[in-house]
């Protein structure tokens, strides 16, 4: 049984990245989508503010309520089947109180770390009523269990990647060992600066939020980009010697998946959901918040070009196990189990 996919779309996400891509691989599923924005008019903004105060998620925006209103219209028009909120921890307003579990089982995918969920989710008492909860990492499971969700309703389905778009370069042009870091959420920029400052002979390239640029001011071995078009970001993945992913916490890791799909080895930390998305043959995992261990890992990888080549092959092979087609098939199986 196909599900109605409900979500807001964040314009900041690259078109090839983000969990919304799974919808492209579920063509049989109807969708309701709205921009992740608040309305412009003062009256509509006030209405959104009031609705947010009582919403399941404290992070609901105007677009979230547009999505919910459309779900109601579709149900009134005769839709029967599961309703799947792709970003439940930011978009679910009040349908957790309204949907009939017999005719419209509620499915929610949750992306936030366990440490954040208690803040993001206002109505935790609704969680045991969900027909299914999809988590991005095993690190989230205990939190849901602590809220009374039965074990058989918690399903880990890993974040996927577009392996047809994120592909290795036909030819790599870089001669100097280079390190790429991408993203802003839950990133440890102070540790990243410490590592880059310890390796002046290594080229670092960072794609991150504009308010982090000042952290790296004056560094001569580093380039900082606020945003890059999709094709330029793809090229950076393909040409980098490794992806460096330093975090405060994590569940899914888009950039890890994308780097691996491009055949780029990963250096990260054994923390959060990272170990679930890599293998020892395509990634080097260091102790959490150990700058010295990260520096040593970069030096070790840079010293052995043959190991880099071996890791590139394994990286691509591992990324193929995270192909969105496989993740979509697992999601379909979950839908079928609810029928």
Order of alpha helices (4+ residues) and beta strands (2+ residues): beta-beta-alpha-alpha-beta-alpha-beta-alpha-beta-alpha-beta-beta-alpha-beta-beta-alpha-beta-alpha-beta-beta-alpha-alpha-alpha
